[in-house]
């Protein structure tokens, strides 16, 4: 596994100072949408609920250090059951009779009573036992290790929430740019539709004046149907993009989306994005970007916490070799009725030792399982570092490609506009045929569409790089616990 050391300090500072500029690259509208998604997204709410549940589990683990106090009360009414016979009369009455006769012979009063045989029931007719039981662990290593395990699990869940927040920010940005791209495609097809319909009307008038042949009209009509079909497909794509964006924000799927009119120029004119692109083109910060990502990605923090919890699980399993000691104190009252007479209150104080001496190797098996789990997590950590480095490299390369593509798309669109303007003028003057005109119009439409795609593709790739390299501002990805 590659050492996760910080990059040279000046490069790291340069990248982190660039983060606020990248945050300003998104419009106020997009910032508001990101904030709304972080507040309302249902999947993020589920992650936060899991975190809150982990916090309560931690409180439960902490509570095991304190004594438990239980009130136990029992009141019993009984009848029947086993008995024991005591023949006291049969045993003592003959002797008592003889003694009484001797006393009478001496002129004294007999003093020895006549006894009846007794039958004693094993069950008391009425009985109550009420006690207050206090148990305080004195030495329980399982409690301590269980508490630390839950602490690490809470940290892991916090990192999971932070990781999902970062993913949600990326998805919202990508969905927003995707919607604007689809919206612009609809606008381009709408403008093209108006153009081809005007061309159809012009040719129909020329046909009625016998200045063109009928095939020219049919060709113009076919072009209108083709643009209508593509326009309908673009509207469908726009509606789907809007629905997905609203889904991320947990809003009705047909809610309108506000777009900044100046966003189209962000990719080439916004200073923070231009600064980022200039930095990517003049220097190769890929190793630094990868190092920053490894240092800051929440997914790695999540795995780190899971490894710490697994290490504690090994200690927890090993603690079964040690005894447990607890202090128990019972304060109560017993008797046939409730009261606090001289013979009813009682107390019991006990020191309880529990030590497993043999369980067929179960403890040793649990220790080995915990160690293997730790090894699996460390392997997963190494793989995740490689995946993140690869993700940063892919996003970094995609930004380069998208930037060059945008430059080419701008030049292509400019050339197509000039070419179509010249062709349109020649067509109106009767110096160009319809095939040339329609070819120029198709070339312009494709160039405009390509420009829209590449413009928003660059913004999407920047959002991907921002996510992959963990360049979000720290306060943006902070975890909010309700």
C-alpha positions as CSV (number, residue, x, y, z in Angstrom):
1,X,0.0,0.0,0.0
2,X,1.3,3.4,-0.9
3,X,2.3,5.6,2.0
4,X,-0.5,8.2,2.6
5,X,1.9,11.1,3.3
6,X,0.9,14.7,2.7
7,X,2.2,16.3,-0.5
8,X,4.8,19.2,-0.3
9,X,3.2,21.8,1.9
10,X,3.3,24.6,-0.7
11,X,1.5,22.4,-3.3
12,X,-1.1,21.3,-0.8
13,X,-1.8,24.9,0.3
14,X,-2.1,25.9,-3.4
15,X,-4.7,23.3,-4.0
16,X,-6.7,24.1,-0.8
17,X,-6.6,27.8,-1.5
18,X,-8.0,27.0,-4.9
19,X,-11.1,25.3,-3.3
20,X,-13.0,28.5,-2.5
21,X,-12.6,29.7,-6.1
22,X,-14.0,26.4,-7.3
23,X,-16.9,26.8,-5.0
24,X,-17.6,30.3,-6.4
25,X,-17.5,28.8,-9.9
26,X,-21.0,27.5,-9.4
27,X,-23.8,30.0,-9.7
28,X,-25.9,31.1,-6.7
29,X,-28.8,29.1,-8.2
30,X,-26.7,25.9,-8.2
31,X,-25.4,26.6,-4.7
32,X,-29.0,27.0,-3.5
33,X,-30.0,23.7,-5.2
34,X,-27.0,21.9,-3.6
35,X,-28.1,23.2,-0.2
36,X,-31.7,22.1,-0.8
37,X,-30.5,18.6,-1.8
38,X,-28.4,18.3,1.4
39,X,-31.4,19.3,3.4
40,X,-34.1,17.2,1.7
41,X,-32.5,14.2,0.0
42,X,-34.2,11.1,1.3
43,X,-31.2,8.8,0.9
44,X,-29.1,11.3,2.9
45,X,-31.8,11.4,5.6
46,X,-31.6,7.6,5.9
47,X,-27.8,7.9,6.3
48,X,-28.3,10.5,9.0
49,X,-30.9,8.3,10.8
50,X,-28.3,5.5,10.8
51,X,-25.8,7.8,12.3
52,X,-28.3,8.9,15.0
53,X,-29.0,5.2,15.7
54,X,-25.2,4.6,16.1
55,X,-25.0,7.5,18.6
56,X,-27.7,6.0,20.7
57,X,-25.9,2.6,20.6
58,X,-22.9,4.4,21.9
59,X,-24.9,5.8,24.8
60,X,-26.1,2.3,25.5
61,X,-22.5,1.0,25.6
62,X,-21.5,3.9,27.9
63,X,-24.3,3.0,30.2
64,X,-22.8,-0.4,30.9
65,X,-20.0,1.2,33.0
66,X,-22.6,2.3,35.5
67,X,-24.5,0.2,38.1
68,X,-27.9,-1.3,37.4
69,X,-30.6,-0.8,39.9
70,X,-33.7,-3.1,39.7
71,X,-36.7,-3.4,42.0
72,X,-38.0,-6.9,42.4
73,X,-41.3,-7.6,44.2
74,X,-43.1,-10.9,44.7
75,X,-46.4,-11.5,46.6
76,X,-47.6,-15.1,46.8
77,X,-50.9,-16.8,48.0
78,X,-50.7,-20.6,48.2
79,X,-52.9,-23.5,49.2
80,X,-52.3,-27.2,49.1
81,X,-49.1,-28.8,48.1
82,X,-46.9,-31.1,50.0
83,X,-47.1,-31.3,53.8
84,X,-45.1,-32.9,56.7
85,X,-46.8,-34.6,59.6
86,X,-45.3,-34.0,63.1
87,X,-46.9,-36.5,65.7
88,X,-46.2,-34.3,68.7
89,X,-49.3,-35.5,70.6
90,X,-48.5,-39.1,70.1
91,X,-44.9,-38.6,71.1
92,X,-45.3,-36.3,74.2
93,X,-48.8,-36.8,75.5
94,X,-48.0,-40.2,77.3
95,X,-45.0,-38.6,79.1
96,X,-47.0,-35.4,79.9
97,X,-49.8,-37.6,81.3
98,X,-47.5,-39.5,83.6
99,X,-45.9,-36.2,84.8
100,X,-49.3,-34.7,85.5
101,X,-50.3,-37.8,87.5
102,X,-47.2,-37.5,89.6
103,X,-48.0,-33.8,90.3
104,X,-51.6,-34.7,91.2
105,X,-50.4,-37.4,93.6
106,X,-48.3,-34.8,95.4
107,X,-51.3,-32.5,95.7
108,X,-50.2,-30.1,92.9
109,X,-52.0,-28.9,89.9
110,X,-51.1,-30.6,86.5
111,X,-49.1,-28.2,84.3
112,X,-48.3,-30.2,81.2
113,X,-50.7,-29.6,78.3
114,X,-52.2,-32.1,76.0
115,X,-50.7,-31.6,72.5
116,X,-52.2,-32.2,69.1
117,X,-50.5,-33.8,66.2
118,X,-49.3,-31.1,63.7
119,X,-49.4,-31.0,59.9
120,X,-47.0,-28.4,58.3
121,X,-47.4,-27.3,54.7
122,X,-44.3,-26.7,52.6
123,X,-46.0,-23.6,51.0
124,X,-46.7,-20.6,53.1
125,X,-50.3,-19.4,52.7
126,X,-49.1,-15.8,52.2
127,X,-45.6,-14.6,51.4
128,X,-44.0,-11.5,50.1
129,X,-40.4,-10.8,49.0
130,X,-39.5,-7.3,47.9
131,X,-35.9,-6.2,47.2
132,X,-33.8,-3.5,45.6
133,X,-30.9,-5.1,43.6
134,X,-27.8,-3.1,42.7
135,X,-25.2,-4.6,40.5
136,X,-21.9,-2.7,39.8
137,X,-19.3,-4.2,37.4
138,X,-15.9,-4.1,38.9
139,X,-13.8,-5.7,36.2
140,X,-15.4,-6.4,32.9
141,X,-13.0,-6.0,30.0
142,X,-15.8,-6.8,27.5
143,X,-17.6,-3.6,28.5
144,X,-14.6,-1.4,27.9
145,X,-13.8,-2.9,24.5
146,X,-17.4,-2.9,23.4
147,X,-17.6,0.8,24.2
148,X,-14.5,1.6,22.1
149,X,-15.8,-0.6,19.3
150,X,-19.1,1.5,19.2
151,X,-17.1,4.7,19.3
152,X,-15.2,3.6,16.1
153,X,-18.5,2.5,14.5
154,X,-20.0,6.0,15.1
155,X,-16.9,7.5,13.5
156,X,-17.3,5.2,10.5
157,X,-21.0,6.1,10.2
158,X,-20.1,9.8,10.3
159,X,-17.6,9.3,7.5
160,X,-20.3,7.4,5.6
161,X,-22.7,10.3,5.9
162,X,-19.9,12.7,4.7
163,X,-19.1,10.4,1.8
164,X,-22.7,10.4,0.7
165,X,-23.0,14.2,1.0
166,X,-20.0,14.5,-1.3
167,X,-21.5,12.1,-3.8
168,X,-24.8,13.9,-3.6
169,X,-23.1,17.3,-4.3
170,X,-21.4,15.8,-7.4
171,X,-24.7,14.2,-8.6
172,X,-26.7,17.4,-8.1
173,X,-24.1,19.4,-10.1
174,X,-24.0,16.8,-12.9
175,X,-27.8,16.6,-13.0
176,X,-28.0,20.3,-13.2
177,X,-25.6,20.6,-16.0
178,X,-27.3,17.7,-17.8
179,X,-30.6,19.4,-17.6
180,X,-29.2,22.7,-18.9
181,X,-27.5,20.8,-21.7
182,X,-30.9,19.1,-22.6
183,X,-32.7,22.5,-22.3
184,X,-30.2,24.1,-24.7
185,X,-30.6,21.2,-27.1
186,X,-34.4,21.8,-27.1
187,X,-33.8,25.5,-27.8
188,X,-31.4,24.7,-30.7
189,X,-33.9,22.3,-32.3
190,X,-36.7,24.9,-31.8
191,X,-34.6,27.5,-33.6
192,X,-33.8,25.0,-36.3
193,X,-37.4,24.0,-36.6
194,X,-38.4,27.6,-37.3
195,X,-35.7,27.8,-39.9
196,X,-36.6,24.7,-41.8
197,X,-40.3,25.6,-41.7
198,X,-39.5,29.0,-43.2
199,X,-37.5,27.2,-45.8
200,X,-40.5,24.9,-46.5
201,X,-42.9,27.9,-46.9
202,X,-40.4,29.7,-49.2
203,X,-40.1,26.6,-51.4
204,X,-43.9,26.1,-51.5
205,X,-44.3,29.6,-52.8
206,X,-41.6,29.1,-55.4
207,X,-43.3,25.9,-56.4
208,X,-46.6,27.7,-56.9
209,X,-44.7,30.2,-59.1
210,X,-43.1,27.3,-61.1
211,X,-39.7,28.5,-60.0
212,X,-38.6,25.2,-58.4
213,X,-39.5,21.5,-58.9
214,X,-41.6,19.4,-56.6
215,X,-38.8,17.3,-55.3
216,X,-37.3,20.5,-53.7
217,X,-40.5,20.9,-51.6
218,X,-40.6,17.3,-50.6
219,X,-36.9,17.5,-49.5
220,X,-37.7,20.6,-47.4
221,X,-40.8,18.8,-45.9
222,X,-38.7,15.8,-45.0
223,X,-36.2,18.0,-43.3
224,X,-39.1,19.5,-41.2
225,X,-40.3,16.1,-40.1
226,X,-36.7,15.1,-39.2
227,X,-36.2,18.2,-37.0
228,X,-39.6,17.6,-35.4
229,X,-38.7,14.1,-34.5
230,X,-35.3,15.2,-33.0
231,X,-37.0,18.1,-31.2
232,X,-39.5,15.7,-29.6
233,X,-36.7,13.4,-28.5
234,X,-34.8,16.4,-27.0
235,X,-37.9,17.4,-25.1
236,X,-38.2,13.9,-23.7
237,X,-34.5,13.9,-22.6
238,X,-35.0,17.3,-21.0
239,X,-38.1,16.1,-19.1
240,X,-36.2,13.1,-17.8
241,X,-33.2,15.2,-16.8
242,X,-35.6,17.6,-14.9
243,X,-37.3,14.6,-13.2
244,X,-33.9,13.1,-12.1
245,X,-32.7,16.5,-10.8
246,X,-35.9,17.0,-8.8
247,X,-35.7,13.5,-7.5
248,X,-32.3,14.3,-6.0
249,X,-33.8,17.3,-4.3
250,X,-36.9,15.4,-3.1
251,X,-39.3,17.6,-5.0
252,X,-42.2,16.9,-7.4
253,X,-40.6,15.6,-10.6
254,X,-42.1,18.3,-12.8
255,X,-40.9,21.2,-10.7
256,X,-39.4,23.9,-12.9
257,X,-35.6,24.4,-12.7
258,X,-34.2,27.9,-12.7
259,X,-31.1,28.4,-14.9
260,X,-28.6,31.3,-14.7
261,X,-28.4,33.0,-18.1
262,X,-24.7,33.5,-17.7
263,X,-23.9,29.9,-16.9
264,X,-23.1,29.0,-20.6
265,X,-20.0,31.2,-20.3
266,X,-18.8,29.8,-17.0
267,X,-16.6,27.2,-18.6
268,X,-14.6,29.7,-20.6
269,X,-15.0,33.0,-18.7
270,X,-15.4,32.3,-15.0
271,X,-12.2,33.2,-13.3
272,X,-12.0,30.4,-10.7
273,X,-12.6,27.7,-13.4
274,X,-10.2,29.4,-15.7
275,X,-7.6,29.4,-12.8
276,X,-8.2,25.7,-12.3
277,X,-7.8,25.0,-16.0
278,X,-4.7,27.1,-16.2
279,X,-3.2,25.3,-13.3
280,X,-4.0,21.9,-14.9
281,X,-2.4,22.9,-18.2
282,X,0.7,24.7,-16.9
283,X,1.7,22.2,-14.2
284,X,1.0,18.5,-13.5
285,X,-0.7,18.4,-10.1
286,X,-1.9,14.8,-10.6
287,X,0.3,13.3,-7.8
288,X,-0.7,16.1,-5.5
289,X,-4.4,15.7,-6.4
290,X,-4.1,12.0,-5.7
291,X,-2.4,12.6,-2.4
292,X,-5.0,15.2,-1.3
293,X,-7.8,12.7,-2.2
294,X,-6.2,10.0,-0.2
295,X,-5.9,12.3,2.8
296,X,-9.4,13.7,2.6
297,X,-11.8,11.2,1.0
298,X,-14.4,10.2,3.5
299,X,-14.5,6.6,2.2
300,X,-11.0,6.1,3.5
301,X,-11.9,7.6,6.9
302,X,-14.8,5.2,7.0
303,X,-12.5,2.2,6.4
304,X,-10.0,3.5,8.9
305,X,-12.7,3.6,11.6
306,X,-13.9,0.1,10.6
307,X,-10.3,-1.2,11.0
308,X,-10.0,0.4,14.4
309,X,-13.3,-1.2,15.4
310,X,-12.1,-4.6,14.1
311,X,-8.8,-4.2,16.1
312,X,-10.9,-3.7,19.2
313,X,-13.0,-6.7,18.3
314,X,-9.9,-8.8,18.6
315,X,-9.3,-7.5,22.1
316,X,-13.0,-8.1,22.9
317,X,-12.7,-11.7,21.8
318,X,-9.5,-12.2,23.8
319,X,-11.1,-10.7,26.9
320,X,-13.1,-14.0,27.2
321,X,-9.9,-15.5,28.6
322,X,-10.1,-13.2,31.7
323,X,-12.5,-13.3,34.6
324,X,-15.3,-10.9,35.2
325,X,-16.0,-9.4,38.7
326,X,-19.1,-7.6,39.8
327,X,-20.5,-6.4,43.1
328,X,-24.2,-7.2,43.9
329,X,-26.2,-5.7,46.8
330,X,-29.8,-6.8,47.7
331,X,-31.8,-4.6,50.1
332,X,-35.3,-5.9,50.9
333,X,-38.0,-7.2,53.2
334,X,-39.6,-10.7,53.5
335,X,-42.6,-12.0,55.4
336,X,-46.2,-13.0,55.2
337,X,-47.2,-9.4,54.9
338,X,-45.6,-6.1,54.0
339,X,-43.9,-4.3,56.9
340,X,-40.6,-3.4,58.4
341,X,-40.7,-5.4,61.7
342,X,-37.6,-6.6,63.4
343,X,-37.4,-9.8,61.5
344,X,-38.5,-8.7,58.0
345,X,-35.8,-6.3,56.5
346,X,-32.6,-8.0,55.2
347,X,-29.6,-7.3,53.0
348,X,-27.3,-9.4,50.9
349,X,-23.9,-8.2,49.7
350,X,-22.0,-10.4,47.2
351,X,-18.9,-10.3,45.1
352,X,-19.5,-12.4,42.0
353,X,-16.6,-13.9,40.0
354,X,-17.3,-15.4,36.6
355,X,-14.5,-17.1,34.7
356,X,-14.9,-19.5,31.8
357,X,-12.4,-22.2,32.1
358,X,-13.3,-24.3,29.0
359,X,-15.7,-23.8,26.1
360,X,-14.4,-26.2,23.5
361,X,-12.1,-23.7,21.7
362,X,-14.9,-21.2,21.0
363,X,-12.9,-18.2,22.3
364,X,-9.9,-19.1,20.2
365,X,-12.1,-19.4,17.1
366,X,-13.7,-16.0,17.8
367,X,-10.2,-14.4,18.1
368,X,-9.2,-15.8,14.7
369,X,-12.4,-14.6,13.1
370,X,-11.8,-11.1,14.4
371,X,-8.2,-11.1,13.2
372,X,-9.2,-12.3,9.7
373,X,-11.9,-9.5,9.6
374,X,-9.2,-7.0,10.3
375,X,-6.9,-8.4,7.6
376,X,-9.8,-8.2,5.1
377,X,-10.5,-4.5,6.0
378,X,-6.8,-3.7,5.5
379,X,-6.8,-5.3,2.1
380,X,-10.0,-3.4,1.3
381,X,-8.3,-0.2,2.4
382,X,-5.3,-0.8,0.1
383,X,-7.7,-1.5,-2.8
384,X,-9.7,1.6,-2.1
385,X,-6.6,3.8,-2.1
386,X,-5.8,2.4,-5.6
387,X,-9.3,3.0,-6.8
388,X,-9.3,6.6,-5.6
389,X,-6.0,7.3,-7.2
390,X,-7.3,5.8,-10.5
391,X,-10.6,7.8,-10.1
392,X,-8.6,11.0,-9.7
393,X,-6.4,10.2,-12.7
394,X,-9.5,9.4,-14.9
395,X,-11.2,12.7,-13.8
396,X,-8.0,14.7,-14.3
397,X,-7.6,13.3,-17.8
398,X,-11.2,13.8,-18.6
399,X,-10.9,17.5,-17.8
400,X,-8.0,17.8,-20.2
401,X,-10.0,16.1,-22.9
402,X,-13.1,18.2,-22.3
403,X,-11.2,21.4,-22.3
404,X,-9.6,20.6,-25.7
405,X,-12.9,19.5,-27.0
406,X,-14.6,22.7,-25.9
407,X,-11.9,24.8,-27.7
408,X,-12.5,22.7,-30.8
409,X,-16.3,22.9,-30.5
410,X,-16.2,26.7,-30.2
411,X,-14.1,26.9,-33.4
412,X,-16.3,24.4,-35.1
413,X,-19.5,26.4,-34.1
414,X,-18.0,29.7,-35.2
415,X,-17.0,28.2,-38.6
416,X,-20.4,26.6,-39.0
417,X,-22.2,29.9,-38.3
418,X,-20.1,31.8,-40.8
419,X,-20.5,29.1,-43.4
420,X,-24.3,29.0,-43.0
421,X,-24.6,32.7,-43.1
422,X,-22.8,32.8,-46.4
423,X,-24.7,29.8,-47.7
424,X,-28.0,31.4,-46.6
425,X,-27.2,34.6,-48.4
426,X,-26.2,32.7,-51.6
427,X,-29.4,30.6,-51.3
428,X,-31.6,33.7,-51.1
429,X,-29.8,35.1,-54.1
430,X,-30.4,31.9,-56.0
431,X,-26.7,31.0,-56.2
432,X,-26.9,27.9,-54.0
433,X,-29.2,25.0,-54.3
434,X,-31.4,23.5,-51.6
435,X,-29.0,20.6,-50.9
436,X,-26.2,23.0,-50.1
437,X,-28.5,25.1,-48.0
438,X,-29.9,22.1,-46.0
439,X,-26.4,20.7,-45.6
440,X,-25.2,24.0,-44.2
441,X,-28.2,24.1,-41.8
442,X,-27.5,20.5,-40.6
443,X,-23.9,21.3,-40.1
444,X,-24.7,24.4,-38.0
445,X,-27.3,22.4,-35.9
446,X,-24.8,19.7,-35.2
447,X,-22.1,22.2,-34.3
448,X,-24.4,24.1,-31.9
449,X,-25.4,20.8,-30.3
450,X,-21.8,19.7,-30.0
451,X,-20.9,23.0,-28.4
452,X,-23.7,22.7,-25.8
453,X,-22.6,19.1,-25.1
454,X,-18.9,19.9,-24.7
455,X,-19.6,23.1,-22.7
456,X,-21.6,21.3,-20.0
457,X,-19.4,18.2,-20.3
458,X,-16.5,20.3,-19.2
459,X,-18.5,21.6,-16.2
460,X,-19.5,18.0,-15.4
461,X,-15.9,16.8,-15.6
462,X,-14.8,19.6,-13.3
463,X,-17.4,18.5,-10.8
464,X,-16.1,14.9,-11.1
465,X,-12.6,16.0,-10.5
466,X,-13.7,18.2,-7.6
467,X,-15.4,15.1,-6.1
468,X,-12.6,12.6,-6.9
469,X,-9.9,14.7,-5.4
470,X,-12.0,15.8,-2.4
471,X,-11.7,19.5,-3.2
472,X,-14.9,20.4,-1.6
473,X,-14.7,23.0,1.2
474,X,-14.5,21.3,4.5
475,X,-17.7,23.1,5.7
476,X,-19.6,21.9,2.7
477,X,-19.1,18.2,3.6
478,X,-19.5,18.7,7.3
479,X,-21.9,16.2,9.0
480,X,-25.0,17.6,10.5
481,X,-26.5,15.4,13.2
482,X,-30.0,16.1,14.3
